Amino acid sequence: MTDDTSSRHDRVRRHATRGPRNSLAHWPDARNPLRVAINYVVVWLVRISPSLRFKRWLLRRLGAAVGDGVSWGLEATPDVFWPELVTVEDHAIVGYDATLLCHEFLQEEYRTGEVVVGERAMIGAGAIVLPGVEIGAGASVAANSLVTRDVEPGETVAGVPARPMDGDSLAED
């Protein structure tokens, strides 16, 4: 994990784009369109396949680092443009319809950054993890959360944006 002075923004790479168009209009300059099309088809297969073994195999073919025993839920989506920036460590769970984004297109630039999901961490259904975020070992991300910051090992976060849950908050639920 990182020290207190580091954030996801320190770990994302900025790529300036020129001209009046927004950065998404420049995506074919950033990634080969054929590569993105192939990634899209493979990601579609990852999303719909019920076989965890097949999903791990496909994700590795995309360039993602996927550990042993990773469980990738139905409809969960790795980054289509930069799947090679995804790392999911041993026995982690990525829940139904979760999304791991390794890019963000903005007006004058786009940014790329690794997403790391630690060993035995859990990402809840419908959660979104932004580029540059590290989820620590044994951490949990609640369903439908937006993860904009690192999650410390063993910590549970929830909400939009995701914030640490303290013991009192958990007891009230």
C-alpha positions in Angstrom: 0.0 0.0 0.0 1.1 3.6 -0.1 2.1 6.1 2.5 -0.3 8.9 3.7 1.1 11.5 1.2 0.4 9.4 -1.9 -2.9 9.3 -3.8 -4.2 7.7 -6.9 -3.6 11.0 -8.7 0.1 10.6 -8.0 0.0 7.2 -9.7 -1.9 8.1 -12.9 -0.1 9.1 -16.0 -1.4 12.2 -17.8 -1.6 12.3 -21.6 -2.3 15.7 -23.1 -4.4 16.0 -26.2 -4.3 18.9 -28.7 -6.9 20.8 -30.5 -10.5 21.7 -29.8 -11.8 18.2 -29.5 -12.1 16.4 -26.1 -9.7 13.7 -25.3 -12.1 10.8 -26.0 -12.2 12.0 -29.7 -8.4 11.1 -29.7 -8.8 7.5 -28.5 -7.7 6.0 -31.8 -4.4 7.9 -31.4 -4.0 6.4 -27.9 -4.9 2.7 -28.7 -5.1 0.7 -31.8 -8.7 0.4 -32.8 -8.3 -3.2 -33.8 -6.8 -4.0 -30.4 -9.7 -2.2 -28.7 -12.2 -4.2 -30.8 -10.5 -7.5 -29.9 -10.4 -6.5 -26.2 -14.1 -5.6 -26.4 -15.1 -9.1 -27.7 -12.9 -10.8 -25.1 -14.3 -8.6 -22.3 -17.8 -9.5 -23.5 -16.9 -13.2 -23.1 -15.5 -12.5 -19.7 -18.7 -10.8 -18.6 -21.0 -13.6 -19.7 -19.1 -16.8 -19.1 -20.2 -18.7 -16.0 -16.8 -20.5 -15.7 -14.3 -18.8 -13.3 -11.4 -20.8 -14.8 -12.3 -19.6 -18.3 -12.7 -16.0 -17.1 -9.2 -16.0 -15.5 -7.7 -17.5 -18.7 -9.4 -14.8 -20.8 -8.3 -12.0 -18.5 -4.7 -13.2 -18.6 -4.9 -13.2 -22.5 -5.9 -9.6 -22.3 -2.7 -8.9 -20.3 -4.3 -8.5 -16.8 -2.4 -10.0 -13.9 -4.8 -12.5 -12.4 -3.9 -14.6 -9.4 -4.9 -18.1 -8.4 -8.4 -18.6 -7.3 -9.7 -15.2 -8.4 -13.5 -15.1 -8.7 -14.7 -12.7 -11.4 -18.5 -12.2 -11.2 -21.0 -12.2 -14.1 -21.1 -8.9 -15.9 -18.0 -7.6 -14.1 -15.9 -5.5 -16.5 -12.1 -4.9 -16.7 -10.9 -1.9 -18.5 -11.4 -2.4 -22.2 -8.7 0.1 -23.4 -5.9 -0.8 -21.0 -6.7 -4.3 -19.4 -3.0 -4.9 -18.9 -3.1 -2.3 -16.1 -5.4 -4.5 -14.0 -4.0 -6.7 -11.2 -6.2 -9.0 -9.2 -4.3 -11.0 -6.6 -4.9 -14.5 -5.3 -8.4 -15.4 -4.1 -9.8 -11.9 -4.6 -13.5 -11.5 -5.6 -14.7 -9.0 -8.2 -18.5 -9.0 -7.8 -21.4 -8.9 -10.2 -21.4 -5.9 -12.6 -18.3 -4.3 -10.9 -16.0 -2.2 -13.1 -12.3 -1.7 -12.8 -11.3 1.4 -14.8 -7.7 2.1 -15.8 -8.4 5.2 -17.8 -10.4 8.4 -17.7 -11.0 10.6 -20.7 -11.2 14.3 -19.8 -11.5 17.5 -21.9 -7.8 18.3 -22.5 -6.2 15.0 -21.4 -6.7 11.4 -20.7 -5.2 9.6 -17.8 -4.2 6.0 -17.3 -3.3 4.2 -14.1 -3.1 0.7 -12.7 -5.8 -0.8 -10.5 -4.6 -3.3 -8.0 -7.0 -5.6 -6.0 -5.1 -7.2 -3.2 -5.1 -10.8 -2.1 -8.5 -12.0 -0.7 -10.0 -8.5 -1.2 -13.7 -8.2 -2.2 -15.3 -5.8 -4.6 -19.1 -5.7 -4.3 -21.7 -5.8 -7.0 -21.9 -2.7 -9.1 -18.9 -1.0 -7.6 -16.6 1.1 -9.7 -12.9 1.4 -9.1 -11.1 4.4 -10.7 -7.6 4.4 -12.2 -4.6 4.4 -9.9 -6.6 2.9 -6.9 -5.1 0.2 -4.8 -7.4 -2.1 -2.8 -5.4 -3.7 0.0 -5.3 -7.3 1.0 -8.5 -8.5 2.7 -10.3 -5.2 2.1 -13.9 -5.0 1.2 -15.7 -2.6 -1.1 -19.5 -2.4 -0.6 -21.9 -2.9 -3.5 -22.5 0.2 -5.7 -19.6 2.1 -4.2 -17.4 4.5 -6.2 -13.8 3.9 -5.1 -11.8 7.2 -5.7 -9.1 6.5 -3.0 -6.9 3.6 -1.9 -8.5 1.1 0.5 -6.2 0.0 3.3 -5.7 -3.7 3.9 -8.6 -5.2 5.9 -10.6 -2.0 5.6 -14.3 -1.9 4.6 -15.5 1.1 2.5 -18.9 2.0 1.2 -20.7 4.9 -0.6 -20.2 7.4 -3.3 -17.5 8.3 -3.0 -16.5 5.2 -0.9 -15.4 6.0 2.7 -14.2 3.8 5.5 -17.0 2.2 7.6 -16.3 2.3 11.3 -17.6 -0.3 13.8 -20.6 1.9 14.8 -21.8 2.2 11.2 -21.5 -1.5 10.6 -23.5 -2.2 13.8 -26.4 0.0 12.7 -26.9 -1.7 9.3 
